[in-house]
Amino acid sequence: MKIERRKKCPGCQKWFTPDPRTQDRQRFCSKAACKKASKAWRQSRWLAKPENRGYWGSAERKQKVKFWREENPGYWRNHKRKGRVRYKTT
Ligand SMILES: [Zn+2]
């Protein structure tokens, strides 16, 4: 049974069928301009999270995050799952 999962590209507002291998992650269609928009969108979404703000600010902070991650190995996995967005095709 073939299930067609179509999404509306936020870049060009056109419906497209995402690559079956990346359909959970793909949000924009494969046009060059939309790929560019997709990259910017992912980055802005990442920066919108408070924990990522200032992440690149200093090497010291980076190091702290690294230690913290090692002490809390479960957090990132859970957080990632929680933050995953599923898009409805309707
Ligand atoms: Zn597009």
PDB file of the backbone (N, CA, C, O) and the ligand in Angstrom, with CONECT records:
HET     ZN  A 101       1
ATOM      1  N   MET A   1       0.835  -1.199   0.000  1.00  0.00           N
ATOM      2  CA  MET A   1       0.000   0.000   0.000  1.00  0.00           C
ATOM      3  C   MET A   1       0.866   1.244   0.000  1.00  0.00           C
ATOM      4  O   MET A   1       1.770   1.401   0.820  1.00  0.00           O
ATOM      5  N   LYS A   2       0.577   2.089  -0.904  1.00  0.00           N
ATOM      6  CA  LYS A   2       1.391   3.296  -1.020  1.00  0.00           C
ATOM      7  C   LYS A   2       0.712   4.455  -0.310  1.00  0.00           C
ATOM      8  O   LYS A   2      -0.429   4.813  -0.604  1.00  0.00           O
ATOM      9  N   ILE A   3       1.418   5.006   0.596  1.00  0.00           N
ATOM     10  CA  ILE A   3       0.875   6.168   1.298  1.00  0.00           C
ATOM     11  C   ILE A   3       1.592   7.407   0.801  1.00  0.00           C
ATOM     12  O   ILE A   3       2.814   7.521   0.895  1.00  0.00           O
ATOM     13  N   GLU A   4       0.833   8.303   0.286  1.00  0.00           N
ATOM     14  CA  GLU A   4       1.451   9.525  -0.194  1.00  0.00           C
ATOM     15  C   GLU A   4       1.389  10.584   0.891  1.00  0.00           C
ATOM     16  O   GLU A   4       0.315  10.963   1.358  1.00  0.00           O
ATOM     17  N   ARG A   5       2.534  11.040   1.268  1.00  0.00           N
ATOM     18  CA  ARG A   5       2.583  12.061   2.324  1.00  0.00           C
ATOM     19  C   ARG A   5       3.054  13.355   1.711  1.00  0.00           C
ATOM     20  O   ARG A   5       4.232  13.547   1.412  1.00  0.00           O
ATOM     21  N   ARG A   6       2.111  14.213   1.538  1.00  0.00           N
ATOM     22  CA  ARG A   6       2.484  15.482   0.920  1.00  0.00           C
ATOM     23  C   ARG A   6       2.563  16.591   1.961  1.00  0.00           C
ATOM     24  O   ARG A   6       1.859  16.592   2.971  1.00  0.00           O
ATOM     25  N   LYS A   7       3.427  17.507   1.674  1.00  0.00           N
ATOM     26  CA  LYS A   7       3.606  18.648   2.570  1.00  0.00           C
ATOM     27  C   LYS A   7       3.585  19.923   1.760  1.00  0.00           C
ATOM     28  O   LYS A   7       3.879  19.942   0.565  1.00  0.00           O
ATOM     29  N   LYS A   8       3.229  20.979   2.451  1.00  0.00           N
ATOM     30  CA  LYS A   8       3.240  22.268   1.792  1.00  0.00           C
ATOM     31  C   LYS A   8       4.544  22.962   2.145  1.00  0.00           C
ATOM     32  O   LYS A   8       4.894  23.134   3.312  1.00  0.00           O
ATOM     33  N   CYS A   9       5.241  23.350   1.103  1.00  0.00           N
ATOM     34  CA  CYS A   9       6.524  24.001   1.321  1.00  0.00           C
ATOM     35  C   CYS A   9       6.316  25.437   1.803  1.00  0.00           C
ATOM     36  O   CYS A   9       5.640  26.220   1.136  1.00  0.00           O
ATOM     37  N   PRO A  10       6.894  25.790   2.960  1.00  0.00           N
ATOM     38  CA  PRO A  10       6.733  27.164   3.479  1.00  0.00           C
ATOM     39  C   PRO A  10       7.493  28.177   2.624  1.00  0.00           C
ATOM     40  O   PRO A  10       7.262  29.383   2.718  1.00  0.00           O
ATOM     41  N   GLY A  11       8.397  27.676   1.795  1.00  0.00           N
ATOM     42  CA  GLY A  11       9.186  28.587   0.967  1.00  0.00           C
ATOM     43  C   GLY A  11       8.405  29.084  -0.238  1.00  0.00           C
ATOM     44  O   GLY A  11       8.312  30.290  -0.467  1.00  0.00           O
ATOM     45  N   CYS A  12       7.839  28.151  -1.015  1.00  0.00           N
ATOM     46  CA  CYS A  12       7.147  28.540  -2.240  1.00  0.00           C
ATOM     47  C   CYS A  12       5.647  28.286  -2.176  1.00  0.00           C
ATOM     48  O   CYS A  12       4.932  28.544  -3.144  1.00  0.00           O
ATOM     49  N   GLN A  13       5.161  27.776  -1.026  1.00  0.00           N
ATOM     50  CA  GLN A  13       3.724  27.533  -0.810  1.00  0.00           C
ATOM     51  C   GLN A  13       3.151  26.493  -1.771  1.00  0.00           C
ATOM     52  O   GLN A  13       1.953  26.492  -2.053  1.00  0.00           O
ATOM     53  N   LYS A  14       4.014  25.612  -2.269  1.00  0.00           N
ATOM     54  CA  LYS A  14       3.540  24.573  -3.183  1.00  0.00           C
ATOM     55  C   LYS A  14       3.560  23.222  -2.468  1.00  0.00           C
ATOM     56  O   LYS A  14       4.384  22.983  -1.585  1.00  0.00           O
ATOM     57  N   TRP A  15       2.643  22.351  -2.866  1.00  0.00           N
ATOM     58  CA  TRP A  15       2.624  21.009  -2.293  1.00  0.00           C
ATOM     59  C   TRP A  15       3.708  20.161  -2.939  1.00  0.00           C
ATOM     60  O   TRP A  15       3.940  20.241  -4.145  1.00  0.00           O
ATOM     61  N   PHE A  16       4.355  19.365  -2.141  1.00  0.00           N
ATOM     62  CA  PHE A  16       5.385  18.489  -2.679  1.00  0.00           C
ATOM     63  C   PHE A  16       5.405  17.186  -1.883  1.00  0.00           C
ATOM     64  O   PHE A  16       4.908  17.121  -0.759  1.00  0.00           O
ATOM     65  N   THR A  17       5.984  16.160  -2.482  1.00  0.00           N
ATOM     66  CA  THR A  17       6.119  14.880  -1.799  1.00  0.00           C
ATOM     67  C   THR A  17       7.549  14.748  -1.313  1.00  0.00           C
ATOM     68  O   THR A  17       8.476  14.687  -2.121  1.00  0.00           O
ATOM     69  N   PRO A  18       7.736  14.705  -0.011  1.00  0.00           N
ATOM     70  CA  PRO A  18       9.096  14.631   0.516  1.00  0.00           C
ATOM     71  C   PRO A  18       9.769  13.309   0.171  1.00  0.00           C
ATOM     72  O   PRO A  18       9.111  12.296  -0.065  1.00  0.00           O
ATOM     73  N   ASP A  19      11.056  13.347   0.150  1.00  0.00           N
ATOM     74  CA  ASP A  19      11.853  12.141  -0.058  1.00  0.00           C
ATOM     75  C   ASP A  19      11.492  11.129   1.034  1.00  0.00           C
ATOM     76  O   ASP A  19      11.513  11.479   2.214  1.00  0.00           O
ATOM     77  N   PRO A  20      11.162   9.880   0.670  1.00  0.00           N
ATOM     78  CA  PRO A  20      10.756   8.888   1.687  1.00  0.00           C
ATOM     79  C   PRO A  20      11.791   8.694   2.786  1.00  0.00           C
ATOM     80  O   PRO A  20      11.447   8.348   3.916  1.00  0.00           O
ATOM     81  N   ARG A  21      13.051   8.915   2.457  1.00  0.00           N
ATOM     82  CA  ARG A  21      14.113   8.726   3.458  1.00  0.00           C
ATOM     83  C   ARG A  21      14.180   9.880   4.459  1.00  0.00           C
ATOM     84  O   ARG A  21      14.660   9.714   5.581  1.00  0.00           O
ATOM     85  N   THR A  22      13.698  11.040   4.045  1.00  0.00           N
ATOM     86  CA  THR A  22      13.828  12.214   4.923  1.00  0.00           C
ATOM     87  C   THR A  22      12.487  12.841   5.253  1.00  0.00           C
ATOM     88  O   THR A  22      12.435  13.958   5.768  1.00  0.00           O
ATOM     89  N   GLN A  23      11.407  12.141   4.965  1.00  0.00           N
ATOM     90  CA  GLN A  23      10.084  12.784   5.081  1.00  0.00           C
ATOM     91  C   GLN A  23       9.761  13.304   6.480  1.00  0.00           C
ATOM     92  O   GLN A  23       8.984  14.247   6.629  1.00  0.00           O
ATOM     93  N   ASP A  24      10.350  12.697   7.494  1.00  0.00           N
ATOM     94  CA  ASP A  24      10.077  13.189   8.841  1.00  0.00           C
ATOM     95  C   ASP A  24      10.758  14.526   9.111  1.00  0.00           C
ATOM     96  O   ASP A  24      10.303  15.325   9.930  1.00  0.00           O
ATOM     97  N   ARG A  25      11.856  14.745   8.402  1.00  0.00           N
ATOM     98  CA  ARG A  25      12.626  15.960   8.672  1.00  0.00           C
ATOM     99  C   ARG A  25      12.405  17.032   7.618  1.00  0.00           C
ATOM    100  O   ARG A  25      12.478  18.229   7.893  1.00  0.00           O
ATOM    101  N   GLN A  26      12.130  16.567   6.403  1.00  0.00           N
ATOM    102  CA  GLN A  26      12.025  17.515   5.301  1.00  0.00           C
ATOM    103  C   GLN A  26      10.798  18.395   5.439  1.00  0.00           C
ATOM    104  O   GLN A  26       9.682  17.908   5.620  1.00  0.00           O
ATOM    105  N   ARG A  27      11.012  19.658   5.355  1.00  0.00           N
ATOM    106  CA  ARG A  27       9.904  20.591   5.511  1.00  0.00           C
ATOM    107  C   ARG A  27       9.725  21.430   4.254  1.00  0.00           C
ATOM    108  O   ARG A  27       8.620  21.834   3.891  1.00  0.00           O
ATOM    109  N   PHE A  28      10.853  21.671   3.610  1.00  0.00           N
ATOM    110  CA  PHE A  28      10.825  22.474   2.404  1.00  0.00           C
ATOM    111  C   PHE A  28      11.013  21.568   1.194  1.00  0.00           C
ATOM    112  O   PHE A  28      11.563  20.474   1.322  1.00  0.00           O
ATOM    113  N   CYS A  29      10.570  22.002   0.041  1.00  0.00           N
ATOM    114  CA  CYS A  29      10.757  21.222  -1.167  1.00  0.00           C
ATOM    115  C   CYS A  29      12.213  21.321  -1.628  1.00  0.00           C
ATOM    116  O   CYS A  29      13.044  21.965  -0.987  1.00  0.00           O
ATOM    117  N   SER A  30      12.499  20.665  -2.760  1.00  0.00           N
ATOM    118  CA  SER A  30      13.907  20.552  -3.151  1.00  0.00           C
ATOM    119  C   SER A  30      14.399  21.667  -4.073  1.00  0.00           C
ATOM    120  O   SER A  30      15.500  21.581  -4.617  1.00  0.00           O
ATOM    121  N   LYS A  31      13.599  22.699  -4.248  1.00  0.00           N
ATOM    122  CA  LYS A  31      14.077  23.826  -5.056  1.00  0.00           C
ATOM    123  C   LYS A  31      15.258  24.487  -4.356  1.00  0.00           C
ATOM    124  O   LYS A  31      15.331  24.542  -3.128  1.00  0.00           O
ATOM    125  N   ALA A  32      16.162  24.978  -5.162  1.00  0.00           N
ATOM    126  CA  ALA A  32      17.379  25.577  -4.603  1.00  0.00           C
ATOM    127  C   ALA A  32      17.064  26.695  -3.608  1.00  0.00           C
ATOM    128  O   ALA A  32      17.659  26.770  -2.533  1.00  0.00           O
ATOM    129  N   ALA A  33      16.125  27.554  -3.981  1.00  0.00           N
ATOM    130  CA  ALA A  33      15.775  28.683  -3.114  1.00  0.00           C
ATOM    131  C   ALA A  33      15.181  28.188  -1.800  1.00  0.00           C
ATOM    132  O   ALA A  33      15.430  28.764  -0.741  1.00  0.00           O
ATOM    133  N   CYS A  34      14.399  27.124  -1.875  1.00  0.00           N
ATOM    134  CA  CYS A  34      13.744  26.610  -0.673  1.00  0.00           C
ATOM    135  C   CYS A  34      14.734  25.849   0.205  1.00  0.00           C
ATOM    136  O   CYS A  34      14.598  25.828   1.428  1.00  0.00           O
ATOM    137  N   LYS A  35      15.711  25.236  -0.412  1.00  0.00           N
ATOM    138  CA  LYS A  35      16.764  24.580   0.368  1.00  0.00           C
ATOM    139  C   LYS A  35      17.506  25.606   1.205  1.00  0.00           C
ATOM    140  O   LYS A  35      17.857  25.365   2.360  1.00  0.00           O
ATOM    141  N   LYS A  36      17.729  26.741   0.596  1.00  0.00           N
ATOM    142  CA  LYS A  36      18.394  27.849   1.279  1.00  0.00           C
ATOM    143  C   LYS A  36      17.522  28.319   2.448  1.00  0.00           C
ATOM    144  O   LYS A  36      18.009  28.532   3.558  1.00  0.00           O
ATOM    145  N   ALA A  37      16.234  28.474   2.175  1.00  0.00           N
ATOM    146  CA  ALA A  37      15.290  28.910   3.207  1.00  0.00           C
ATOM    147  C   ALA A  37      15.226  27.885   4.327  1.00  0.00           C
ATOM    148  O   ALA A  37      15.115  28.237   5.501  1.00  0.00           O
ATOM    149  N   SER A  38      15.295  26.629   3.956  1.00  0.00           N
ATOM    150  CA  SER A  38      15.239  25.542   4.931  1.00  0.00           C
ATOM    151  C   SER A  38      16.408  25.609   5.903  1.00  0.00           C
ATOM    152  O   SER A  38      16.255  25.394   7.105  1.00  0.00           O
ATOM    153  N   LYS A  39      17.555  25.908   5.365  1.00  0.00           N
ATOM    154  CA  LYS A  39      18.756  25.999   6.192  1.00  0.00           C
ATOM    155  C   LYS A  39      18.629  27.160   7.182  1.00  0.00           C
ATOM    156  O   LYS A  39      18.954  27.029   8.362  1.00  0.00           O
ATOM    157  N   ALA A  40      18.155  28.283   6.680  1.00  0.00           N
ATOM    158  CA  ALA A  40      17.976  29.469   7.529  1.00  0.00           C
ATOM    159  C   ALA A  40      16.912  29.203   8.583  1.00  0.00           C
ATOM    160  O   ALA A  40      17.036  29.631   9.730  1.00  0.00           O
ATOM    161  N   TRP A  41      15.882  28.504   8.185  1.00  0.00           N
ATOM    162  CA  TRP A  41      14.774  28.209   9.108  1.00  0.00           C
ATOM    163  C   TRP A  41      15.257  27.298  10.239  1.00  0.00           C
ATOM    164  O   TRP A  41      14.952  27.532  11.408  1.00  0.00           O
ATOM    165  N   ARG A  42      16.009  26.264   9.881  1.00  0.00           N
ATOM    166  CA  ARG A  42      16.521  25.346  10.909  1.00  0.00           C
ATOM    167  C   ARG A  42      17.415  26.077  11.890  1.00  0.00           C
ATOM    168  O   ARG A  42      17.374  25.845  13.099  1.00  0.00           O
ATOM    169  N   GLN A  43      18.231  26.975  11.331  1.00  0.00           N
ATOM    170  CA  GLN A  43      19.163  27.715  12.178  1.00  0.00           C
ATOM    171  C   GLN A  43      18.415  28.666  13.106  1.00  0.00           C
ATOM    172  O   GLN A  43      18.751  28.786  14.284  1.00  0.00           O
ATOM    173  N   SER A  44      17.399  29.339  12.570  1.00  0.00           N
ATOM    174  CA  SER A  44      16.659  30.290  13.402  1.00  0.00           C
ATOM    175  C   SER A  44      15.867  29.543  14.473  1.00  0.00           C
ATOM    176  O   SER A  44      15.710  30.035  15.590  1.00  0.00           O
ATOM    177  N   ARG A  45      15.377  28.372  14.135  1.00  0.00           N
ATOM    178  CA  ARG A  45      14.626  27.592  15.112  1.00  0.00           C
ATOM    179  C   ARG A  45      15.561  27.135  16.230  1.00  0.00           C
ATOM    180  O   ARG A  45      15.209  27.143  17.409  1.00  0.00           O
ATOM    181  N   TRP A  46      16.753  26.741  15.819  1.00  0.00           N
ATOM    182  CA  TRP A  46      17.745  26.287  16.791  1.00  0.00           C
ATOM    183  C   TRP A  46      18.141  27.430  17.722  1.00  0.00           C
ATOM    184  O   TRP A  46      18.271  27.243  18.932  1.00  0.00           O
ATOM    185  N   LEU A  47      18.328  28.610  17.146  1.00  0.00           N
ATOM    186  CA  LEU A  47      18.724  29.775  17.937  1.00  0.00           C
ATOM    187  C   LEU A  47      17.585  30.269  18.820  1.00  0.00           C
ATOM    188  O   LEU A  47      17.828  30.938  19.825  1.00  0.00           O
ATOM    189  N   ALA A  48      16.354  29.949  18.460  1.00  0.00           N
ATOM    190  CA  ALA A  48      15.199  30.394  19.233  1.00  0.00           C
ATOM    191  C   ALA A  48      15.112  29.688  20.580  1.00  0.00           C
ATOM    192  O   ALA A  48      14.461  30.176  21.504  1.00  0.00           O
ATOM    193  N   LYS A  49      15.767  28.547  20.686  1.00  0.00           N
ATOM    194  CA  LYS A  49      15.761  27.829  21.960  1.00  0.00           C
ATOM    195  C   LYS A  49      16.693  28.533  22.944  1.00  0.00           C
ATOM    196  O   LYS A  49      17.850  28.805  22.625  1.00  0.00           O
ATOM    197  N   PRO A  50      16.191  28.823  24.129  1.00  0.00           N
ATOM    198  CA  PRO A  50      16.987  29.593  25.108  1.00  0.00           C
ATOM    199  C   PRO A  50      18.329  28.930  25.420  1.00  0.00           C
ATOM    200  O   PRO A  50      19.333  29.617  25.609  1.00  0.00           O
ATOM    201  N   GLU A  51      18.346  27.607  25.474  1.00  0.00           N
ATOM    202  CA  GLU A  51      19.594  26.929  25.838  1.00  0.00           C
ATOM    203  C   GLU A  51      20.664  27.056  24.765  1.00  0.00           C
ATOM    204  O   GLU A  51      21.842  26.819  25.031  1.00  0.00           O
ATOM    205  N   ASN A  52      20.268  27.423  23.569  1.00  0.00           N
ATOM    206  CA  ASN A  52      21.247  27.547  22.493  1.00  0.00           C
ATOM    207  C   ASN A  52      21.732  28.975  22.298  1.00  0.00           C
ATOM    208  O   ASN A  52      22.680  29.227  21.554  1.00  0.00           O
ATOM    209  N   ARG A  53      21.073  29.897  22.971  1.00  0.00           N
ATOM    210  CA  ARG A  53      21.473  31.291  22.818  1.00  0.00           C
ATOM    211  C   ARG A  53      22.830  31.525  23.461  1.00  0.00           C
ATOM    212  O   ARG A  53      23.077  31.138  24.603  1.00  0.00           O
ATOM    213  N   GLY A  54      23.680  32.152  22.714  1.00  0.00           N
ATOM    214  CA  GLY A  54      25.007  32.433  23.235  1.00  0.00           C
ATOM    215  C   GLY A  54      25.905  31.213  23.271  1.00  0.00           C
ATOM    216  O   GLY A  54      26.991  31.234  23.851  1.00  0.00           O
ATOM    217  N   TYR A  55      25.437  30.165  22.649  1.00  0.00           N
ATOM    218  CA  TYR A  55      26.197  28.912  22.656  1.00  0.00           C
ATOM    219  C   TYR A  55      27.580  29.094  22.052  1.00  0.00           C
ATOM    220  O   TYR A  55      28.561  28.523  22.528  1.00  0.00           O
ATOM    221  N   TRP A  56      27.643  29.880  21.019  1.00  0.00           N
ATOM    222  CA  TRP A  56      28.920  30.086  20.332  1.00  0.00           C
ATOM    223  C   TRP A  56      29.736  31.210  20.981  1.00  0.00           C
ATOM    224  O   TRP A  56      30.832  31.538  20.526  1.00  0.00           O
ATOM    225  N   GLY A  57      29.192  31.785  22.034  1.00  0.00           N
ATOM    226  CA  GLY A  57      29.833  32.918  22.681  1.00  0.00           C
ATOM    227  C   GLY A  57      31.238  32.671  23.163  1.00  0.00           C
ATOM    228  O   GLY A  57      32.139  33.456  22.865  1.00  0.00           O
ATOM    229  N   SER A  58      31.450  31.603  23.900  1.00  0.00           N
ATOM    230  CA  SER A  58      32.782  31.370  24.420  1.00  0.00           C
ATOM    231  C   SER A  58      33.103  29.890  24.504  1.00  0.00           C
ATOM    232  O   SER A  58      32.221  29.047  24.666  1.00  0.00           O
ATOM    233  N   ALA A  59      34.377  29.600  24.390  1.00  0.00           N
ATOM    234  CA  ALA A  59      34.825  28.218  24.461  1.00  0.00           C
ATOM    235  C   ALA A  59      34.565  27.649  25.848  1.00  0.00           C
ATOM    236  O   ALA A  59      34.349  26.448  26.014  1.00  0.00           O
ATOM    237  N   GLU A  60      34.589  28.532  26.841  1.00  0.00           N
ATOM    238  CA  GLU A  60      34.390  28.094  28.223  1.00  0.00           C
ATOM    239  C   GLU A  60      32.985  27.534  28.405  1.00  0.00           C
ATOM    240  O   GLU A  60      32.780  26.501  29.042  1.00  0.00           O
ATOM    241  N   ARG A  61      32.037  28.242  27.831  1.00  0.00           N
ATOM    242  CA  ARG A  61      30.648  27.804  27.937  1.00  0.00           C
ATOM    243  C   ARG A  61      30.463  26.466  27.205  1.00  0.00           C
ATOM    244  O   ARG A  61      29.771  25.564  27.677  1.00  0.00           O
ATOM    245  N   LYS A  62      31.082  26.380  26.083  1.00  0.00           N
ATOM    246  CA  LYS A  62      31.015  25.163  25.278  1.00  0.00           C
ATOM    247  C   LYS A  62      31.491  23.984  26.118  1.00  0.00           C
ATOM    248  O   LYS A  62      30.897  22.906  26.124  1.00  0.00           O
ATOM    249  N   GLN A  63      32.575  24.232  26.819  1.00  0.00           N
ATOM    250  CA  GLN A  63      33.171  23.193  27.656  1.00  0.00           C
ATOM    251  C   GLN A  63      32.213  22.802  28.778  1.00  0.00           C
ATOM    252  O   GLN A  63      32.078  21.622  29.103  1.00  0.00           O
ATOM    253  N   LYS A  64      31.556  23.786  29.361  1.00  0.00           N
ATOM    254  CA  LYS A  64      30.597  23.529  30.437  1.00  0.00           C
ATOM    255  C   LYS A  64      29.455  22.662  29.932  1.00  0.00           C
ATOM    256  O   LYS A  64      29.024  21.721  30.597  1.00  0.00           O
ATOM    257  N   VAL A  65      28.979  22.996  28.752  1.00  0.00           N
ATOM    258  CA  VAL A  65      27.887  22.233  28.153  1.00  0.00           C
ATOM    259  C   VAL A  65      28.322  20.789  27.935  1.00  0.00           C
ATOM    260  O   VAL A  65      27.556  19.850  28.149  1.00  0.00           O
ATOM    261  N   LYS A  66      29.544  20.643  27.513  1.00  0.00           N
ATOM    262  CA  LYS A  66      30.073  19.306  27.258  1.00  0.00           C
ATOM    263  C   LYS A  66      30.074  18.477  28.538  1.00  0.00           C
ATOM    264  O   LYS A  66      29.667  17.315  28.536  1.00  0.00           O
ATOM    265  N   PHE A  67      30.529  19.075  29.616  1.00  0.00           N
ATOM    266  CA  PHE A  67      30.559  18.361  30.896  1.00  0.00           C
ATOM    267  C   PHE A  67      29.151  18.021  31.347  1.00  0.00           C
ATOM    268  O   PHE A  67      28.864  16.914  31.802  1.00  0.00           O
ATOM    269  N   TRP A  68      28.292  19.003  31.204  1.00  0.00           N
ATOM    270  CA  TRP A  68      26.914  18.825  31.627  1.00  0.00           C
ATOM    271  C   TRP A  68      26.257  17.679  30.863  1.00  0.00           C
ATOM    272  O   TRP A  68      25.517  16.876  31.430  1.00  0.00           O
ATOM    273  N   ARG A  69      26.542  17.626  29.581  1.00  0.00           N
ATOM    274  CA  ARG A  69      25.987  16.557  28.738  1.00  0.00           C
ATOM    275  C   ARG A  69      26.456  15.191  29.206  1.00  0.00           C
ATOM    276  O   ARG A  69      25.694  14.224  29.223  1.00  0.00           O
ATOM    277  N   GLU A  70      27.714  15.132  29.583  1.00  0.00           N
ATOM    278  CA  GLU A  70      28.264  13.855  30.026  1.00  0.00           C
ATOM    279  C   GLU A  70      27.643  13.415  31.346  1.00  0.00           C
ATOM    280  O   GLU A  70      27.497  12.222  31.614  1.00  0.00           O
ATOM    281  N   GLU A  71      27.279  14.410  32.172  1.00  0.00           N
ATOM    282  CA  GLU A  71      26.662  14.080  33.453  1.00  0.00           C
ATOM    283  C   GLU A  71      25.178  13.768  33.319  1.00  0.00           C
ATOM    284  O   GLU A  71      24.591  13.113  34.180  1.00  0.00           O
ATOM    285  N   ASN A  72      24.589  14.234  32.255  1.00  0.00           N
ATOM    286  CA  ASN A  72      23.155  14.015  32.038  1.00  0.00           C
ATOM    287  C   ASN A  72      22.897  13.375  30.673  1.00  0.00           C
ATOM    288  O   ASN A  72      22.295  13.990  29.794  1.00  0.00           O
ATOM    289  N   PRO A  73      23.348  12.163  30.512  1.00  0.00           N
ATOM    290  CA  PRO A  73      23.286  11.556  29.180  1.00  0.00           C
ATOM    291  C   PRO A  73      21.871  11.357  28.646  1.00  0.00           C
ATOM    292  O   PRO A  73      21.669  11.326  27.432  1.00  0.00           O
ATOM    293  N   GLY A  74      20.895  11.221  29.532  1.00  0.00           N
ATOM    294  CA  GLY A  74      19.537  10.970  29.056  1.00  0.00           C
ATOM    295  C   GLY A  74      18.820  12.195  28.536  1.00  0.00           C
ATOM    296  O   GLY A  74      17.885  12.087  27.742  1.00  0.00           O
ATOM    297  N   TYR A  75      19.256  13.360  28.984  1.00  0.00           N
ATOM    298  CA  TYR A  75      18.529  14.589  28.661  1.00  0.00           C
ATOM    299  C   TYR A  75      18.417  14.850  27.171  1.00  0.00           C
ATOM    300  O   TYR A  75      17.335  15.162  26.674  1.00  0.00           O
ATOM    301  N   TRP A  76      19.497  14.729  26.472  1.00  0.00           N
ATOM    302  CA  TRP A  76      19.511  15.115  25.065  1.00  0.00           C
ATOM    303  C   TRP A  76      18.653  14.200  24.218  1.00  0.00           C
ATOM    304  O   TRP A  76      18.008  14.636  23.264  1.00  0.00           O
ATOM    305  N   ARG A  77      18.651  12.921  24.578  1.00  0.00           N
ATOM    306  CA  ARG A  77      17.845  11.990  23.812  1.00  0.00           C
ATOM    307  C   ARG A  77      16.363  12.326  24.000  1.00  0.00           C
ATOM    308  O   ARG A  77      15.602  12.402  23.035  1.00  0.00           O
ATOM    309  N   ASN A  78      15.969  12.526  25.269  1.00  0.00           N
ATOM    310  CA  ASN A  78      14.570  12.831  25.560  1.00  0.00           C
ATOM    311  C   ASN A  78      14.154  14.160  24.963  1.00  0.00           C
ATOM    312  O   ASN A  78      13.067  14.312  24.406  1.00  0.00           O
ATOM    313  N   HIS A  79      15.047  15.102  25.096  1.00  0.00           N
ATOM    314  CA  HIS A  79      14.757  16.441  24.618  1.00  0.00           C
ATOM    315  C   HIS A  79      14.549  16.427  23.107  1.00  0.00           C
ATOM    316  O   HIS A  79      13.666  17.102  22.579  1.00  0.00           O
ATOM    317  N   LYS A  80      15.369  15.657  22.436  1.00  0.00           N
ATOM    318  CA  LYS A  80      15.311  15.582  20.986  1.00  0.00           C
ATOM    319  C   LYS A  80      13.959  15.013  20.554  1.00  0.00           C
ATOM    320  O   LYS A  80      13.332  15.495  19.611  1.00  0.00           O
ATOM    321  N   ARG A  81      13.532  13.976  21.271  1.00  0.00           N
ATOM    322  CA  ARG A  81      12.274  13.333  20.916  1.00  0.00           C
ATOM    323  C   ARG A  81      11.101  14.293  21.127  1.00  0.00           C
ATOM    324  O   ARG A  81      10.179  14.375  20.315  1.00  0.00           O
ATOM    325  N   LYS A  82      11.173  15.010  22.240  1.00  0.00           N
ATOM    326  CA  LYS A  82      10.115  15.941  22.602  1.00  0.00           C
ATOM    327  C   LYS A  82      10.034  17.086  21.594  1.00  0.00           C
ATOM    328  O   LYS A  82       8.954  17.574  21.261  1.00  0.00           O
ATOM    329  N   GLY A  83      11.213  17.498  21.119  1.00  0.00           N
ATOM    330  CA  GLY A  83      11.261  18.647  20.228  1.00  0.00           C
ATOM    331  C   GLY A  83      10.961  18.291  18.783  1.00  0.00           C
ATOM    332  O   GLY A  83      10.876  19.167  17.923  1.00  0.00           O
ATOM    333  N   ARG A  84      10.803  17.012  18.523  1.00  0.00           N
ATOM    334  CA  ARG A  84      10.578  16.612  17.139  1.00  0.00           C
ATOM    335  C   ARG A  84       9.165  17.002  16.704  1.00  0.00           C
ATOM    336  O   ARG A  84       8.183  16.747  17.401  1.00  0.00           O
ATOM    337  N   VAL A  85       9.101  17.611  15.561  1.00  0.00           N
ATOM    338  CA  VAL A  85       7.810  18.090  15.091  1.00  0.00           C
ATOM    339  C   VAL A  85       7.299  17.192  13.976  1.00  0.00           C
ATOM    340  O   VAL A  85       8.006  16.891  13.015  1.00  0.00           O
ATOM    341  N   ARG A  86       6.086  16.786  14.130  1.00  0.00           N
ATOM    342  CA  ARG A  86       5.451  15.998  13.059  1.00  0.00           C
ATOM    343  C   ARG A  86       4.453  16.872  12.329  1.00  0.00           C
ATOM    344  O   ARG A  86       3.686  17.612  12.944  1.00  0.00           O
ATOM    345  N   TYR A  87       4.472  16.781  11.042  1.00  0.00           N
ATOM    346  CA  TYR A  87       3.614  17.637  10.258  1.00  0.00           C
ATOM    347  C   TYR A  87       2.443  16.865   9.677  1.00  0.00           C
ATOM    348  O   TYR A  87       2.600  15.796   9.086  1.00  0.00           O
ATOM    349  N   LYS A  88       1.310  17.421   9.857  1.00  0.00           N
ATOM    350  CA  LYS A  88       0.113  16.804   9.305  1.00  0.00           C
ATOM    351  C   LYS A  88       0.012  17.147   7.830  1.00  0.00           C
ATOM    352  O   LYS A  88       0.358  18.249   7.403  1.00  0.00           O
ATOM    353  N   THR A  89      -0.464  16.191   7.073  1.00  0.00           N
ATOM    354  CA  THR A  89      -0.550  16.390   5.628  1.00  0.00           C
ATOM    355  C   THR A  89      -1.896  16.947   5.209  1.00  0.00           C
ATOM    356  O   THR A  89      -2.128  17.225   4.033  1.00  0.00           O
ATOM    357  N   THR A  90      -2.770  17.105   6.170  1.00  0.00           N
ATOM    358  CA  THR A  90      -4.114  17.581   5.817  1.00  0.00           C
ATOM    359  C   THR A  90      -4.122  19.085   5.555  1.00  0.00           C
ATOM    360  O   THR A  90      -5.170  19.653   5.246  1.00  0.00           O
TER     361      THR A  90
HETATM  362 ZN    ZN A 101       9.516  25.181  -2.065  1.00  0.00          ZN2+
END
